[in-house]
Amino acid sequence: MNFLSPNLAASTQALIERCDQHMARGDWEAALELATTAANEAPLDANVHYVRGGILAMMGSIDDAHAETQEALRLDPTHAGAFSNLGAIAMWRRDYAGSARDYRRALALRPGIEDAKSGLAYALLAMGDFAAGWAQHERSRALGLLAYDKKEPVLWDGSMRPAETLTLFGEAGLGDVLQFCRLAPLARERVGRIVFYLQPYYAPLAPLLSSLEGVDEVTLDAGSLRRSDVSLSVLSLPYVLNASLAVSPVVVPYLAPDPVRVQIWRQRLREHTSRAGQATPPLRVGLVWGGNPRLAQARISALDRRRSVPFDALGPLLDVVGAEFHTLQLGSAASQLAASARASRIVDLTAEIADFADTAALIAELDLVISVDTSVAHLAGALGRPVWMMNRFDSCWRWGSQRDDAPWYPSMRIFRQQQFGEWGSVVDAVAQALKRHLAEVRTP
């Protein structure tokens, strides 16, 4: 949901920019207060209701957001941005058909709305219409990620090029790359060589992706793009390979931990068990409770607020006797651990984690990973390790809206919010499932 869209009055753009400044600082209440004041002062201005409705939606007040956005449309039935925001609200309500309808209305009024183009793609994917969804996804974005020097990119169309080199590159989040890199082996059947170029943001994936079948080289050198015959975003692979992903087209696991690092982490865990005076290792459970907030990007920051669980809300889970919890949490959410009275329940070896290859090696020595919807959940699934994901109500398209498993990660089990923003029942369900799991593994 991006409010900075074309064809709005200059006064509305100024309002949006001021609201964005508050949200970039994490002061959502100030942004809402500003928009509310504007709506009170100009109650017949559709634009200010549109802005206020968008802020309410990103704050999680879905019903109020819907009503405010409908008011914008009552005042201006041709407000394309309001229809786009209705598409996002419907998506968050898991009404994927309604979301696709509203996004199409927005695009009929103004074809250039970027959020509506990508939103329609995700709505179609969530409905299981993979062919139309991936085609729309290709139309919804420009390459816009790479700086080519002296050579325009030749994007691979999936055709047979047995004597040529294909350079893949990262796009979107770390979890997206971990999910869609699975298709590299299928691409390798059609080209002579694959180089996986990782931009700086994706560099921590480099050692791990070296284990991916079909990839001849993993590099951080942007020059590989100029030297390649064709290139492609990893997120375009499902489209060019016509891969529905409804059933995983490759064997899982498709990533593997480095055996040397596994041995190092095995020894570290043995030493911890010895220091703790335990005769036998307990059931080791890895935990991730937060994602990357990226406060400067209001939409992503709002998503992270919805997908992340406050550490102290995990109390019922941490009270389960017989499990030893290991934090896999990195980033700003890790600071919640030090401030919590329950910190003593957590084994924290994250200072030894240098990159995703270390995380993979540690996961290989754990019995279970419990994570919110972030890159570690994808990593555990790609490794074929048992992973329980705590999923927000407005589920990402890839997890659907009902099922408790994930077709591309056979080792994953999904625990879903039943009400928007409500984590208590999810944590309780995970705690009860862990108790049952402990009872099963203890049974002779």
C-alpha positions in Angstrom: 0.0 0.0 0.0 1.8 3.0 -1.3 0.2 6.4 -0.9 2.7 8.3 -3.0 0.9 7.9 -6.3 0.5 10.1 -9.4 -2.4 12.5 -10.2 -3.0 13.6 -6.6 -3.3 17.2 -5.6 -0.2 18.9 -4.4 -1.8 19.4 -1.0 -2.5 15.7 -0.7 1.1 14.8 -1.7 2.3 17.2 1.1 0.1 15.5 3.6 1.3 12.0 2.5 4.9 13.1 2.8 4.4 14.4 6.3 2.6 11.2 7.3 5.4 9.1 5.8 8.0 11.1 7.8 6.1 10.1 11.1 5.8 6.5 10.0 9.5 6.3 9.1 10.2 7.2 12.7 7.8 4.6 13.9 5.4 7.2 15.2 2.2 5.8 13.6 -0.1 7.6 16.1 1.3 10.9 15.0 0.7 10.0 11.3 -2.9 9.0 12.1 -3.5 12.2 14.1 -2.2 14.3 11.2 -4.5 12.5 8.7 -7.4 12.7 11.1 -7.0 16.4 11.5 -6.9 16.8 7.7 -10.1 14.7 7.3 -11.9 16.8 10.0 -10.8 20.1 8.3 -11.7 18.9 4.8 -14.5 16.2 5.3 -15.5 16.4 1.6 -11.9 15.7 0.3 -11.8 12.1 -0.9 -8.0 12.2 -0.8 -7.6 12.8 2.9 -10.0 10.0 3.6 -8.0 7.8 1.3 -4.8 8.6 3.2 -6.3 8.1 6.6 -7.8 4.8 5.5 -4.4 3.6 4.4 -2.8 4.5 7.6 -5.5 2.8 9.6 -5.0 -0.3 7.5 -1.3 -0.4 8.1 -1.9 0.0 11.8 -4.1 -3.0 11.8 -7.5 -1.3 12.2 -8.9 -3.1 9.2 -12.7 -2.4 9.7 -12.1 1.3 10.3 -9.7 1.4 7.3 -12.4 -0.2 5.1 -15.0 2.3 6.2 -12.7 5.3 5.6 -11.7 4.1 2.2 -15.3 3.5 1.2 -16.0 7.1 2.3 -13.2 8.2 -0.1 -15.0 6.3 -2.9 -18.4 7.8 -1.9 -16.9 11.2 -2.4 -15.0 10.2 -5.6 -16.2 7.0 -7.2 -13.3 7.2 -9.7 -10.5 7.3 -7.0 -8.2 4.6 -8.3 -5.9 4.8 -5.2 -8.9 4.0 -3.0 -9.8 0.9 -5.0 -6.2 -0.2 -4.8 -6.3 0.2 -1.0 -9.5 -1.8 -0.9 -7.7 -4.5 -2.8 -5.0 -4.6 -0.1 -7.6 -4.6 2.7 -9.5 -7.5 1.1 -6.2 -9.4 0.8 -5.5 -8.9 4.5 -9.0 -10.3 5.1 -8.1 -13.3 3.0 -10.8 -12.4 0.5 -8.6 -13.0 -2.5 -11.3 -12.9 -5.2 -12.5 -9.6 -3.8 -8.9 -8.3 -3.7 -8.4 -9.2 -7.4 -11.7 -7.5 -8.3 -10.7 -4.2 -6.5 -7.2 -4.2 -7.9 -8.6 -4.6 -11.4 -11.0 -1.7 -10.8 -8.0 0.4 -9.7 -6.0 -0.5 -12.8 -8.9 0.1 -15.1 -9.0 3.7 -13.8 -5.3 4.2 -13.7 -3.1 1.4 -15.3 0.1 2.7 -13.7 -0.5 2.0 -10.0 2.4 -0.1 -9.0 0.9 -1.5 -5.9 -2.3 -2.5 -7.7 -0.2 -4.3 -10.4 1.8 -6.3 -7.8 -1.2 -6.7 -5.5 -3.2 -8.3 -8.3 -0.4 -10.7 -9.0 -0.3 -11.8 -5.3 -4.1 -12.1 -5.2 -4.1 -14.4 -8.2 -1.2 -16.5 -6.7 -3.1 -16.8 -3.4 -6.1 -18.1 -5.3 -3.9 -20.8 -6.8 -4.0 -19.3 -10.3 -0.3 -19.6 -10.8 -0.2 -19.2 -14.6 -2.0 -15.9 -14.5 -0.4 -14.8 -11.2 3.2 -15.2 -12.4 2.4 -13.6 -15.7 0.9 -10.6 -13.8 4.0 -10.6 -11.5 6.2 -10.2 -14.6 4.1 -7.3 -15.8 4.0 -5.7 -12.4 7.6 -4.7 -12.0 10.5 -3.3 -13.9 13.9 -4.9 -13.6 15.1 -1.8 -11.8 17.6 -3.6 -9.6 20.8 -3.7 -11.4 23.3 -1.3 -12.9 24.6 -2.5 -16.2 27.7 -1.0 -17.7 28.0 -0.8 -21.5 25.6 -3.7 -22.0 21.9 -3.9 -21.8 20.6 -7.0 -20.1 19.3 -9.9 -22.2 16.6 -11.4 -20.1 16.3 -15.2 -20.3 13.0 -16.4 -21.6 13.4 -20.0 -20.6 14.5 -21.2 -24.0 17.2 -23.8 -24.6 20.7 -22.2 -24.6 23.0 -25.2 -23.9 26.2 -23.3 -24.8 25.4 -20.1 -22.9 25.7 -18.7 -19.3 22.7 -17.6 -17.3 23.3 -15.2 -14.4 20.6 -15.3 -11.7 20.2 -12.5 -9.3 18.3 -11.8 -6.1 15.1 -9.9 -5.7 12.7 -9.0 -2.8 13.5 -10.6 0.6 16.0 -13.1 1.7 13.2 -15.6 2.2 12.1 -15.1 -1.4 15.5 -16.0 -2.7 15.7 -19.1 -0.4 12.3 -20.3 -1.7 12.7 -19.7 -5.4 16.3 -20.7 -5.8 14.9 -24.3 -5.8 14.2 -23.8 -9.5 17.9 -23.3 -10.4 18.4 -27.0 -11.1 15.5 -26.9 -13.6 17.0 -23.9 -15.3 20.4 -25.6 -15.5 18.8 -28.3 -17.7 18.3 -25.6 -20.4 21.6 -23.6 -20.2 25.3 -24.5 -20.3 26.2 -22.7 -17.0 24.6 -20.9 -14.1 26.2 -18.1 -12.1 24.3 -16.8 -9.1 25.1 -13.1 -8.5 24.2 -11.8 -5.1 23.9 -8.1 -4.5 25.2 -6.8 -1.2 21.9 -7.3 0.6 22.0 -11.0 -0.3 25.7 -11.6 0.4 25.1 -13.5 3.7 23.4 -16.2 1.5 26.5 -16.8 -0.6 28.2 -19.8 1.3 24.9 -21.5 1.7 23.8 -21.2 -1.9 27.0 -22.9 -3.0 25.3 -26.1 -2.0 22.5 -25.6 -4.5 22.5 -28.2 -7.3 22.8 -26.8 -10.8 24.6 -23.6 -9.8 28.2 -23.5 -11.1 29.3 -20.4 -9.3 28.1 -18.0 -6.6 29.6 -14.6 -6.8 29.4 -11.1 -5.3 30.9 -9.6 -8.5 28.5 -7.4 -10.4 30.7 -7.9 -13.5 29.2 -11.3 -13.9 26.1 -9.7 -15.3 28.0 -8.1 -18.1 29.9 -11.3 -18.9 26.8 -13.5 -19.0 24.8 -14.3 -22.1 21.5 -14.0 -20.4 20.3 -13.0 -16.9 17.2 -13.3 -14.8 15.8 -12.5 -11.4 15.3 -15.6 -9.3 11.6 -14.4 -8.9 11.1 -14.8 -12.6 12.0 -18.4 -12.6 8.5 -19.7 -11.9 7.2 -17.7 -14.8 9.8 -18.7 -17.5 9.8 -22.3 -16.3 6.0 -22.5 -16.0 6.4 -23.9 -12.5 3.2 -23.7 -10.5 4.9 -24.5 -7.2 1.5 -26.0 -6.2 3.5 -29.2 -6.0 7.2 -28.8 -5.4 9.0 -29.5 -8.7 12.3 -30.4 -7.0 13.3 -32.7 -4.2 13.5 -31.2 -0.7 15.9 -30.6 0.8 17.5 -28.6 -2.0 20.0 -26.8 0.3 22.5 -28.5 2.6 24.6 -27.3 5.6 28.4 -27.3 5.3 29.6 -30.5 7.1 32.6 -28.7 8.6 30.3 -26.0 10.1 27.9 -28.6 11.3 30.7 -30.3 13.3 31.7 -26.9 14.8 28.1 -26.2 15.9 27.7 -29.8 17.2 30.7 -29.3 19.5 29.4 -25.9 20.7 26.1 -27.5 21.7 27.9 -30.4 23.4 29.9 -27.9 25.4 26.8 -26.0 26.4 25.1 -29.3 27.5 28.2 -30.1 29.6 28.3 -26.7 31.2 24.6 -27.0 32.0 25.3 -30.3 33.8 22.9 -32.2 31.6 23.5 -36.0 31.3 21.7 -36.1 27.9 20.9 -33.4 25.4 17.3 -32.0 25.8 15.0 -31.4 22.9 16.6 -28.4 21.2 14.2 -25.8 19.8 15.2 -22.8 17.7 13.2 -19.6 18.0 12.6 -16.6 15.8 10.0 -14.1 16.9 10.6 -11.0 14.7 11.5 -10.0 11.2 13.3 -7.0 9.7 11.3 -3.9 10.5 12.9 -1.6 7.9 11.3 1.5 9.4 12.2 3.7 6.4 9.8 1.7 4.3 6.3 2.2 5.8 4.6 -0.6 4.0 7.2 -3.2 4.9 7.4 -1.9 8.5 3.7 -2.3 8.8 3.9 -5.9 7.5 6.7 -6.7 10.0 4.5 -5.4 12.8 1.8 -7.8 11.8 4.1 -10.9 11.3 6.3 -10.4 14.4 5.5 -11.7 17.9 6.7 -9.7 21.0 9.1 -11.9 22.8 7.3 -11.7 26.1 4.1 -13.0 24.4 5.9 -16.3 24.0 5.6 -17.0 27.8 3.3 -20.1 27.5 5.7 -21.6 25.0 8.8 -20.9 27.1 7.1 -22.5 30.1 7.0 -25.9 28.4 9.2 -28.2 30.5 11.7 -30.4 28.7 12.6 -28.2 25.8 15.8 -26.1 25.5 15.2 -23.0 23.5 17.9 -21.6 21.3 17.5 -18.1 19.8 18.1 -17.8 16.0 16.9 -14.2 16.2 19.1 -11.6 14.7 18.4 -7.9 14.0 16.6 -5.3 16.1 14.1 -7.8 17.6 16.9 -9.6 19.3 17.2 -6.7 21.8 13.9 -7.8 23.3 15.7 -10.8 24.8 18.0 -8.9 27.1 15.1 -6.8 28.4 12.9 -9.8 29.3 12.6 -11.6 32.6 12.4 -14.8 30.6 15.9 -14.4 29.0 17.2 -17.2 31.2 15.1 -19.7 29.3 17.0 -18.9 26.1 20.4 -20.2 25.0 22.0 -17.4 22.9 24.9 -18.4 20.7 24.0 -15.9 18.0 27.4 -14.1 18.4 28.9 -17.1 16.6 26.6 -16.8 13.6 28.4 -15.1 10.7 26.0 -15.8 7.8 23.2 -18.1 6.7 25.6 -21.1 6.4 26.2 -20.9 10.1 22.4 -20.6 10.8 21.9 -23.7 8.6 24.6 -25.6 10.4 23.0 -24.7 13.8 19.5 -25.7 12.5 20.9 -29.0 11.4 21.8 -29.7 15.1 18.4 -28.6 16.5 15.3 -30.9 16.8 12.8 -28.2 15.8 12.6 -24.6 14.6 9.6 -22.4 15.6 9.6 -19.1 13.7 7.4 -16.3 12.4 7.1 -15.9 8.6 10.7 -14.8 7.9 13.8 -16.1 6.2 14.7 -18.6 8.9 11.4 -20.4 8.3 12.3 -20.7 4.6 15.8 -21.8 5.4 14.6 -24.6 7.7 12.1 -25.7 5.1 14.7 -25.7 2.3 17.0 -27.9 4.6 14.1 -30.3 5.2 14.3 -29.7 8.9 11.1 -29.7 11.1 9.8 -26.1 11.3 6.6 -24.7 12.9 5.6 -21.4 11.5 3.5 -18.9 13.5 1.6 -17.1 10.7 -0.3 -13.8 10.9 -4.0 -13.6 9.9 -3.3 -11.8 6.7 -1.2 -14.6 5.4 1.3 -14.2 2.6 0.0 -15.6 -0.6 2.4 -18.5 -0.5 0.8 -20.0 2.6 -2.8 -19.7 1.5 -5.5 -19.1 4.1 -6.5 -22.5 5.5 -4.0 -25.3 5.3 -1.6 -26.1 8.1 1.1 -27.4 5.8 3.1 -25.9 2.9 3.4 -27.9 -0.3 6.9 -26.7 -1.1 8.2 -27.4 2.4 7.1 -30.9 3.5 8.7 -30.5 6.9 6.6 -27.3 7.8 3.6 -27.0 10.0 1.6 -23.8 10.1 -0.1 -22.3 13.1 -2.4 -19.4 12.1 -4.0 -16.4 13.8 -7.7 -16.8 13.9 -8.2 -13.1 14.5 -6.3 -10.2 13.0 -3.4 -9.3 15.2 -4.2 -11.9 18.0 -1.2 -14.0 18.9 -2.3 -15.5 22.3 -4.2 -18.4 20.8 -1.4 -19.2 18.3 1.3 -19.3 21.1 -1.0 -21.5 23.2 -1.5 -23.9 20.3 2.2 -24.1 19.6 2.9 -24.7 23.3 0.3 -27.5 23.5 1.7 -29.1 20.3 5.2 -28.9 21.8 4.0 -30.7 24.9 2.5 -33.5 22.8 5.7 -33.7 20.7 7.8 -34.0 23.8 5.6 -36.8 25.2 5.9 -38.7 21.9 9.7 -38.4 21.7 10.0 -39.5 25.3 7.8 -42.6 24.8 10.1 -45.7 24.6 
